[in-house]
Amino acid sequence: MKKSGVTYGVVCAVACQVLFGFSFLFTKRVTLSISPMVLLSWRFIVAFLLFTACAMAGIVKLDFKGKSIAPLVWVAVFQPTLYFIGETFGVKLTTASESGTIIACIPIAALISSAVFLKEPPTRRQIAGVSIAAAGILIIVLTKGVEATFNPLGYAMLVLAVFSHSLYSVFSQKACQFTSVEKTYVMVAFGAVIFTVAALFQSLMAGTTAYYLMLPFKDTDFLVSVIYLGLGCSVAAFIFYNAAISVIGTNRTASFAGISTVVTVIAGIVVLKEEFSMLQRAGAALVIIGVYIANSAAVSPHGSQLT
């Protein structure tokens, strides 16, 4: 692989994590009063509508003609479907420290999945780098306190989220006949259908269907949040993520996951005026060091060192 190709993949991986890192600002402002399933529904509806409009206008190119989308069904089943189901209910049933700790294992799970399903074992540098970055994430998460619910169902849902994301990475790399844009479009379409059905059912049971349907038109904060989450995260970030996987592979892409945590912390300090303790600084430093170590030797998507 040419150096320019590796650089492109790295830039995509970083851009994706930066976009994910800012998502908490938009999620936090609405989830206190809005059901997570309602937020997910509108997030993917907005993403699907904007994505489709861009495709019709020729801004993005989609070409599924003569292609079986079966490989993309597996991609969409794991991400966003199973991942967000696991994360949503896992976070709800556990504490912030528990959920943050388990979710921090995603890069490690991605390395394992890549070795098992793609036969691409990580290099020593990747293992060391991802482990150091994961330790940094844990320090940042646990700095705010350690609480335990000992809720087996909550833990199971979080583990589901972790392995769903890692398997999504595997199937995304396997679906090499599709562009990153095409992969993301199918993911967005699945999310719009699955989470809208769930939100409608929830609203019908609660008698709040009219409120759910009119929410973006009556709540400006909610509208701003779903536009960012839909366009910035569900569309742009996943296009970047799928592009990174196709260029630099699952292992290297996974090593950048900690950057989103660092961005989240920095955004909290700058925007929400949160404190930045010495332990958080140490954790952020470990994340950056870990990402550097994992990527300090140029490797191909198949794990071998490039010359």
Residue, then its C-alpha position, 0 to 999 in steps of 0.5 A: m500500500k502506498k504511503s498516501g493510501v495509509t495517510y488517507g485511511v488514518v485521516c478517515a479514522v481520526a475524523c470519524q472519532v472526532l465526530f463521535g467524540f462531539s456526539f455526547l454534547f448533542t445527546k446529553r442535551v436531550t436524553l434527560s427528557i427524551s426516550p433513547m429509542v425516540l432519539l435513535s429513531w429520529r436520528f436515523i430518519v434524518a440521516f436516511l432522508l438527507f443521505t437519500a436527498c444527496a444521492m438523488a442530487g448526485i452529491v454521493k454515488l450509490d450503485f447496487k445494480g447487479k450486486s447482492i446486498a447480503p454482505l451489507v445486511w450482516v454489516a447493518v445487523f451488527q451496526p447500528t442494530l445490535y450495537f445500539i440495542g446493546e449500548t442503549f439498554g446496557v447503559k440504562l441498566t448499569t452505572a456510567s463507570e461500568s458501561g464506560t469500562i466495558i465499552a472501552c474493550i471494543p478495540i480489544a474485541a476488534l483485534i480478536s475478531s479480526a484474528v479469528f474471522l479474517k485470519e489477520p492477527p494483530t502485530r505486537r505494536q498494535i496489541a501494545g498500543v490498543s492495550i495502552a489506549a484502553a488503559g487510558i480510557l479506563i482511567i478517564v472513565l473511572t476518574k469520576g468514581v466507581e459504582a457497581t450494579f452487579n446487573p447481569l442483564g446490563y453487563a450482557m447487553l454491553v458485551l453484546a454492544v462490544f462484540s457487535h461493533s467488532l463484528y461490524s468491522v469484520f463484515s465491513q472489511k469483507a464487503c469489499q465490493f461496496t464503497s464506504v458510502e454504499k455500506t453506510y447507506v444500508m446501515v442508515a436505512f436499517g437503523a431508520v426502519i428498526f428504531t422507528v418501528a421500536a419507537l412507534f411501538q413504544s409511543l403507542m404503548a405509552g399513548t405518546t404517538a402524536y408527541y413522538l411524530m411532532l417532536p422535531f418540529k416543536d423542540t429546537d434542541f432536539l432538532v439540532s441534536v438529531i441533525y448532528l447525530g444523523l448527518g455528523c455521526s450516522v452518515a459522515a462518521f460511518i462513511f469515514y469509519n468504513a473508508a478507514i477499514s477498507v484502506i488500513g484494515t480493522n486492526r489499525t482502525a480499531s486503534f483510534a477508538g480512544i480518540s473519541t474519548v479524549v475529544t469528549v473530555i476536551a469538549g466537556i472542558v471547553v463547552l461545559k466547563e468541566e474539570f480536567s483532573m491530573l488523572q484525566r490528563a494522564g488517561a488522555a496522554l495514554v490514549i494518544i501514546g497508545v494510538y501512536i504506538a499502534n500506528s508507528a509502524a506502517v502495516s497493511p490491512h492484513g497486519s504485515q509490515l509495509t516496506 
